[in-house]
Structures are given as structure tokens and as C-alpha cells.
Amino acid sequence: MERAPKSLVHGLLLIDKPSGPTSHDVVDAVRKVLKQRRVGHLGTLDPIAEGLLPLALGWATRLAPILTHYDKVYEATFRLGVETDTHDRTGQVLAEYPVPSDLDEATIVEKVQAFVGEIQQVPPLISAKKYKGRPLYWWVRHGKPVPEPPPKPVRFHEIQVLQYDPPFVRLRIHCSAGAYIRALARDLGRALGTGAVVFEIRRTRWGPHDVAETIPLKDFLAGPTLVPPHFLSLEHVEPHWPRLTAHPRVVERLLHGQRVPLPPLLRFIETPEGLLKFPHLRVFTADGRLVAIARVEYPEWIHPAINFPQGTAGRSDGVTE
């Protein structure tokens, strides 16, 4: 059976990213300070963006297909009166417009409501969307022509106008995974007839996690402690998912890719009522080792979704070697 190197750290690290570095810069810095390659982010923040950047360490990277679908909350400031090629303040100015003196907060609130709910959003040209195997930003930055990406469905659960101080609008935005705040600025600016770009942006929430749980990047790099709340060991990631303490035969079937009937397992599941709310189940051995994540097909089956190598506890004392 595959075993995890015991020198690795496995879990979820919540970093408060400053404006400036890319998300990959943060990943690279954490890789160096922890002396391990298996580190990845779970949702890109643009270089100008601040706030909650979740990093998966070690075998927690296997959770990426599930965790990257989380909703996000941002606080953003849009600047009216300008359009850029990046739809933020760092881009090349394409056009400038006067901001009408009679434009008021009530009008902005009204226009914003058109974007609440599920909409079709055209991703920015400078984004990580792929074209012929390369991110769109690669083509643009190399001066290559690239077609506008097709619109995709995204959801804005809530957009709240916090303040209008011309030419700046400050908003709180709760959106689905895959939604672009820069594209929202572009589209709101067009709806207002003024153009708009993202001037400042901070991610304050990612799924169940709040920015208050994070550690500033500079503090982590200066002293890479791995303790709650900014670090969750693999066994404690997503504690709201139901937990199954499984018989060895059940573990063996899941690790071999076989589904398992759910009804006989119900008495071994903590908070079984959570099966109605959450589509995944954490599977532990009798001695407390997380061995798998199962997909729940309520009320009949659980299916193997993600398996973890044995011995994933790794280093969790917060001290790098």
C-alpha cells in the first residue's frame, strides 16, 4: 500500500495574502520555507488582491477537485470612469469617461441587482482560462491574437453596495466559484455607461473559512507555525462533513474503488443527519486515521472519491527541519 513520506506536512493552510505577489509566488515561498514541493493553492487571487488564500499541503492536494468549488466573499472597490485591458487598475487604459454628477448610490444599487443570481459571464481575456493549452494571459502578454472566451454560468448570491464616494464604489460580493470580480467591474461599468475597473479587492471568506482564521504571509514565512486556526491537519479538514469510523473490510472496498451500501454504516457515522446536507463523508479507521473521502449517494451507497496513502499524519509540530 502506498505510504506518505513522514517528513511532509499534510493539511490546509490559510494565508492572508498581501497585494503584490501572485498566488504562485505565495505557493513557491511556502514550498521553500516548509521544504516540500507538494503545495498548491485552492483558488487564484490576482496580484493586486489581498485576503484569504487557502493552500493545500501534502496529500491534502488530493482534495482540490472538491474544495475549489467553494463560494467566496469579497470586499472590492471599483473605480468608475475608466476601462483597462485587465479590468483592474494595473492594466493599460483603453478608454476614459466622465462620471455623471447626478449618478447616485440608489442608481448603482439598482444596476447591481441585474447581476444577482445566475448569469452568463464572459471571462476576462487576461485570465487563467485555457486556449490551445495555454492560459489566455500568456497569449495576450505575448501579443498573440486570441478569441474572446465564451460566456459561462456563474452565480452572484449577493452584491451589496457599501459606499459610493465618486468615482469609487465599495461593494461586498458573495459569489460562486469561477466568478470573476474583474469581469463584474467591466460589466457594471458598461451598465452605468461610465466604465469601471477593480481598484482594490480583498477575499474575506472561502467556503466555511473566514479571513480572521488566516495568518499574514510575512508572519508565516518569518515563523512557519502550523497550528489552528490557520492550519488544519488533514484529519481536521472539513470537520463539518460527517465522519465514518469504518470496519477494515469497508476501508478495503473503498480503497479498491468499490461502492459500499450505506444503510449498514449509519450507526457508525457521527452526525448522520449531515448526510442530507453534505455530499461527502470522511472515512476513518478504528485508530483514527483518515483513509478516504467517500461520495454519498443518499440513502443507498457511498462511493470512493479520494483515497489517501497510509501514514498521512506527517509533521504537525509547526517546526521546519
N, C-alpha and C positions, 0 to 999 in steps of 0.2 A: 504494500500500500504506500502511496506517495506520502512523504513526510516533509514538513516545513523546516527550513533551517532555523535553529533556535535563536540565532543572533538577530533575526528580523523582528521588527515591531509590526503588529497586526491590529488594525483598528481604524477609527475615524478621528481625524484631527481637524479642528475648526479654527481657521486662521482669520484674523481681521486684516485683510489686505489693504495696504495704502495705495493711493493714487500714484501711478508711475510704472511699476513693473507689470509685465504681462503675467497671466496665470501660469504660463510655463516657467517664467522666471522664478515664481514662488515655489513651484514644484522642484525645480533644479536646486534652489537654495536649501530646501528641506531635505532633498536627497543627500546633499553634501553633509549637512550637519548630523543627520542620522546614519550616514554611511551605509545607505541601502538604496538600490535602484528602483525597487518596487514601490513607487509613489505615483499617484495620479490625482488630478482634480476632478470633481464631480459636477462641473458646471462653470464654463468660462466667464470671467469678468474682464471687460475691456481694460486696457491700461489706465484710462482716466478714472475707472471705477474703484470705489472703496467697498469695504464691508466683508460680509461672511463668505469665505471661500472654503468649502469643505474638501479635504484631502483624504483619499483612501490610502492606507498604508498596508503593505504586505498583502496577505490574502484577502483583505477587505476590498481590494480592487476588483475581485470577482462579483461584488455587489453592484458595480457600476450600472449594468443594464436595468436594474430596478431603481436605484437611488437617483439616477439622472432624470427621472420623470417627475420629481417633486415640484410643487408650486413654489414660487418665490414672491417676496415682497421687497419693493424698492422705495426709497425716497429719492426723488430726482428733481433737479432744477432744469427747466427748459428756457433757452434764450430765444425770444421771438425776434423777427426782423432779419433773419439770415438763413441761408441754406449752404451746406458744405457737402463735399463728396462723401464724407464719412458719416454725416448726420450728427456729428458732435463738434465741439469747439476745436478739436485738433486738426480738422480737415481743411482742404483748400476751399476757399469761399467761391461759391458758384453764382450766388445772387444775394442782393440785399433789398429789403423792402421797408417802407415806413410802417411803424406800428400806429394804427389809428388812435387818436387821443380819446375817442369815445368807446374804445374797447374796454369792457369791464369784466370783473370776475364772473358775474352771472352769465355772460355770453360764453366765456370759456367753459364754465361748468356745463352749459347746455351742449356745446360742441363735443365735449369729452364723452358725454353719455352715448354718443354714436359708436364708441369703441368698446363699450362694456358688453360682455357676453362673448359668444364665439364669433370670430371674424376671420376673413381671409386676409392674411398679411404677406406682403412681398418682402422677403428678407433684404437687408442692405447688400449692395454689391461688395462692400468690404466686410466680409463675414467669413466664418469657417465653413459655410455651405460648400459642398464639393462640385466641381465642374471638371470633367475629364480626369478625375482622380486627384485634383489639386484644389485647395481652398480657393474660394473666389478672390480673397485678398491677394493671393500670390499672383494671379493673372493681372489684377488691376495695378499692383505695385511694379509689375514688370512691363507695363504699358501694352498689354495684350488685350484685344477686344474680347468681350465676354457677354453673352446674352443675359438679360435680366432674369433672375431666378423666378420660377413660377410661384404664385401665392400658395400659402399653406394655412391650414386651420390652426388658430391659436385662440386662447381664451383669456380675456381680462375679467377677472371676477369682480374687481372693484377699482375704480380710479377716483381718488379724492383730491380735489384742488385744495391745497393747504394755504396758499397765499399767492396773490398777484401783485407784484411790485414791478411795474413796467421797466424794462422789457422782459422781466423774469417771471416765470410761473413755477411754483414749487408744488409737487404732487406726491401722493403716496399711491403706489401701484401694486396691486396683488394680481399676479398673472400665472398662467400655466408655464410648464417647461416649453422651451422653443420660441417663446415670445421675445421679440427684440424691442427694447425700450428706445433705441435709436430710430427704429422704423416708426414707432408710435410718435416720436417727436416730429419726424418728417411728415407723417400723415396728419397730425393735429395742426401743424403749421400750415399745411395746404388747405385744411378745412377752414382755418381762420383767415387765410389769404395773406399771411404775414411771413410764412416760412418759420422754421424753428429747428434748433439743434439742442442736443443734450449738453448742458454746461457743467453740471455736477451730478453724480449718481452714487448712491450707497445701497448695497444689498443688506437689508435688516433681518430678513428671515429666509430660511431654506427648509422646506418641509416642516418638521416639528422643531427645528432648531432656530434659536434667536441669536442675534449678533452679541447679546450680553454673555453668551456662553463662550465666546471666542477669546483667543489670545492674540495681541498685536504681533505681526510678523517680526518686527525688530526684537521684541521681548523673547519670542521663541528661539530665534537664531542666537541670541545672547545667552540663553539658558534653556535648552530644549527639554523642558519638563513634560512628562506625559501623564497628566493627572486630570480627573474631572474638574470642571465641566468641559474644558476644551479638548480633552481626549477621552474617547470611549474605546475600550478594548473590544476586540471582535465579538466576544461573548455578550457585550452590553450594547452593541449597535442595534438600533431599532427595538428598544425594550418594550414598546407598546405592541409589537407583534406577539401573538400567542406563542407559548413555549410548550413543546412536547418533549417529555423525557421518554425516550424510545427504547424498546427491547432490542437487543443486538440483532435479531432477525429482521426487524423493521429497518434498522440502520443499514444492514447489508443489502436489503432490497433497494432502498433508495440510492445507495452508492453504486449499485449496478444498473441504475436507470429505470427501475421498475416502479409502477404506481402501487399504492397501498390503500386498502379500504379504510375510510375514515371512521365509521361508527365504532369499531372496537377500540379505537385510540382515544375516544373522547374523555374517558376517566383519567387518562394520563396527561391531559392538556390543562395547563394553567390558564385561567380566564377563557374557557372555550367559547363564551359569548362573543369574543373578539373575532372568531372565525366568520361572523356575519359582516364584519366591518373591514377586515384586512384580508387581502388575497394571498398572504404569505404566512408561513409558520416556521419558527425556529426549531430545529431538531437537535436535541442534546442527548448524549449518552448518560447512563446512570451516574457516572462520576463527574458530570458537569462539563463535558467537552462539547463545544458546538461543532457538529459534523456536517450539517446541511441546512439549506433553506428549501422548503417544500412549497409548491404552489397548491393552493386549496381549491378544490372543485366541490364546493359545499352542495349537498351533505354526503356525497358519495366517496370521493377519493382525495388523496394527496399525491402530487406528482413531484418527482425530483426536479429542482430548478437550478440550484447551485450546490456543489459539493466542496468541502474544504479538506485539505490534507490534514492528517493527524499531527498533533503536536503544534497547533497554531497559537498557543499562548504567547510564545516569543518573549521578548524583553518588554517589560511594562513598568520598570522601576524609575523611568524618567532620566536615566543616566546613560549618555552615549559612551561607547567604548573608545 
